[in-house]
Amino acid sequence: MNASITLSSDSITISTGALRPQDVVAVARHDAKVELGAEALAAIESSRAVIEDLVSDTVPHYGVSTGFGALATKQIPIELRAQLQRSLIRSHAASSGAEVPREVVRALMLNRISTLATGRTGVRPVVASTYVDILNAGITPVIGEYGSLGCSGDLAPLSHAALLLMGEGPVRNAEGVAMDASEALAAAGIEPVVLAEKEGLALVNGTDGMLGMLLIAAADLHALVSIADISAAMSVEGLLGTDAVFAQDLHALRPHPGQRDSAANMRNVLAGSTLIEEQKAGAHKFTRVQDAYSLRCAPQVHGAVRATLAHAESVAAIELASAIDNPVVTHDGRVESNGNFHGAPVGYVLDFLAIAVADLASISERRTDRFLDKARNHGLNAFLADDPGVDSGHMIAQYTAAGIVSELKRLAVPASVDSIPSSAMQEDHVSMGWHAGLKLRKGIDGLARVLAIELLTSARALDMRDGGLESSKSSPVITAVREAIRTKVEGPGTDRFLSPEIESVFQLVVDGSLLAAANSALDAPLA
């Protein structure tokens, strides 16, 4: 399918093609409005006609006139089929645990609407259009983190969204206030839907939640890997390292695209650094044979993260262009059972990214640690303390980073290697992709915090090197980043309450301020 999403000043128009990753993020995080295009509505109408023709057929058709899962052999009388749909949704909305964040729920809802818009699911137009109205009203179902096995897609989470469509279950309105679905829909002027044949199944068979988490994580990781290039360059400068290892011709000898981009970023961030230039001549000439791996090999490690991200995004692009349901209405009018709802492709790359995230945080923490060891920080105070012994400096900030890295290593254990049979052994091999997504989200948060600690530490070290921003010897890019940090955190001095300082730099990382500060000092933004 070809991408066919247009973003106007008012809304994203969904046709029969693939959503773009940036549109999913815009709807999930920024409440962009959505509308169904005429092509999508026509396709939905066409596939519904196929289902209507099967309603009175004496031959059983899965999802139309039969039970579900292990109960698929039971044919359901016509007069009970509306109850069948309600029963399916109510029984499958069985999540438990901590509430899933709103942005994940909105991404899940949008991805399901996109599949409905392909015209391969057999729902009526009113189902898709009402779903759009609910999304645009900012109403989201309350979904617990436990419930999806990633087998017939994200069954439990999607069932909570379908329950909302029926006007049932706990929800939050656009302001985040908890209430019953019927109350929220009435306040928004939306009529609940009474589901007809096939529609309940069409609303719950998809990888929409795990895909949404993948797309949001990928957007975050794009920014964080660039932040990692900046923080690594700051550490090279602050530890009086060499930039010679980032030369373009050296990386051309091993031309991985991600490695090339990270090396270029580090060259650009370090360009014009007086501290680096002082290591090349005179009394301060660089005398070490080579820097430690955490400095010298940063482009190779960061580049491998970029490569992993590129692979994950290629999988996400295919999933975005897919019509995932069971059964599906084919282009030639057949209604066929299939296994396209299985979450393995998405689950694998979610787990792969968790490995990359853990390693990116690990190498960052090693750079932070080097600043605090007087034997390795090349002339700085122990722990960057103002008065070592009286003050502890950033000693425990490194503990925090180390604790996070240890947690990220545990989160890097793949969820997708596990499988617990369900539905009386009908669903005997499941993907656990939903849980791979949840742990990746936690990993992304931890990575941002570890990078924030490295940035906070390297900024303090550089202030101790050159006396502060008024006499900065940093490159223009690093000076701009130091200035951004100093708007929130004071320069070196006696020990202060450190936790708020870490949180302040973390916020600068996640809201894009530090990356914007770096790019403001460059002719072209970092890769």
C-alpha positions, 0 to 999 in steps of 0.5 A: 500500500502507498502512504496516503496521509495528509496533514492539513492545518486542521487534521490528519486525513486517513485514507486506505494507505499507511500512517506515517510515524510522525502522524502517530506521534502527533496524534498520540502526544499532541492531540492532532485531529483525525478524519476519515477520507472518502476513499477509506469510507468507500472501502469500509462500505465495500467490505461491509457488504461482503459481511452482510452477504454472509450473515444468513449463510448456513455455512459457518464463518469465523467471527461472523457466525461462530464463537472465537478462539477455542470456541470457533467451532460453535455456530451462533444463531442470528438472534444471538450475534449482537450479544456475541459481539458484546460478550466478546468485548466485555470478556476480553476487556480484562486488563489489570495493573498500573494504568497505561499512559495516555499517549500509548492508548491514543496511539493504539486507538489511531492504529486500529482506526487506520486498519479499519480504514483499509476496508479489510475488516468488514465493519460498518462506516459508523464504527470507524467514524465513531471511533474517530469522534472519540479519539478527537474528543480526547476520551481514552479508556483506562487500560491496565498494563497486564493483559496482552500476550501479543498473540491475537494482537493486543486483545485486552487493551484493544477490547477496553477501547472497543468497550468505550465505543460501546459506551461502557467501562472506565475512561478519562476525558480530555482533561484526564478526569476519570468517569464512566464511558457513557458519561464521557460520550454523552458530554461529547455528544457521541452516540455509543455503537451497537456492534453487529456481526464481525465488528467486535473481532475487527476491533480487537485483533491487532498489534496496535498497542505494541506498534504505537509503543515502537513508534513513540520509542523510535521518535524518542531514541532518534533524539537521544542518540544525538544527545549521546553524541553531544554528551560523548563529545563533551566528555572527550573535551572535558577529559582532555581527549583527542578528536583525531579518532573521529576523522572522516577517513578513518570511519570510511574504512568501516562505512556503517551509516550510523557510525559515520553519522555519529562520528560526524556529529562528534566532529561537528560538536567538537569543532573550534574547541580550544581545549582540544586544540591545546592537546595538539601542541605546546605544554598541554600536548596529548601524550596518551597513546589512545583514549579509553573505549568509552571515548574512542569507540563512541561512534561505533557504539552509538552508530550501532544503536542508529543501525538497530533503530533503522531496522526497527523503523523498517519493521514499523513501516511495514506494520503501518502499511498492514491490514491486521485482522482475523478474519480479513475481507480480501480484495476479491471478496473472500473472508479468510482466517489468517495469522497476521495478528501475531506480534513476533515482528514487532516484539523482536525489534522492541526487544532489540531496541531495549538491548541498544538502549541499555548499551548506549546508557552503559557507555555513557555511565562509563564516561561519567565515572571517568570524570570522578576518578582522580587517577583518570580525570587528568587534573580535576578534583576527586569526584569533581568535589569543591573540597574533596572530603568535605564535599562529595561532588558527583559521587552519588550521581554516578551511583544513580547512573550505575543503578539505572544501567543495571536496571536497563540490563535486566530490561534488555532480557527479551520478552519475545523469547517467552510464550505461555499457551492460552485459549485451551492451547488454540493460541499455543505460541504467543509473542509477548510484544506488548510487554516488550513495548512496556519495558522499552518505554522504561528503558528509554526513560532510564537512558535519558536520565543517564545521559542527563547525568553525563551532561551535568557532570561534563558541564561541571568538569568543563567549568572547573577546567576553564573557570566558567562560561565567561572564559569558556574554552569549549567549542561553540556547540558545547558552550551553547549546551553548557549555557542551556544547562546553566540556566537551570543548574548553578556552576561548581561550588560546595555540595548542594541538593543534587536530585533536583539538578539531575531532574532539571537536566533530564527535563532539558533532554526530554523536552528537546532544549539541549538538542535545540541549543546544540543545533542553534550553534551549527549551520546544519542540525545534527544527524 
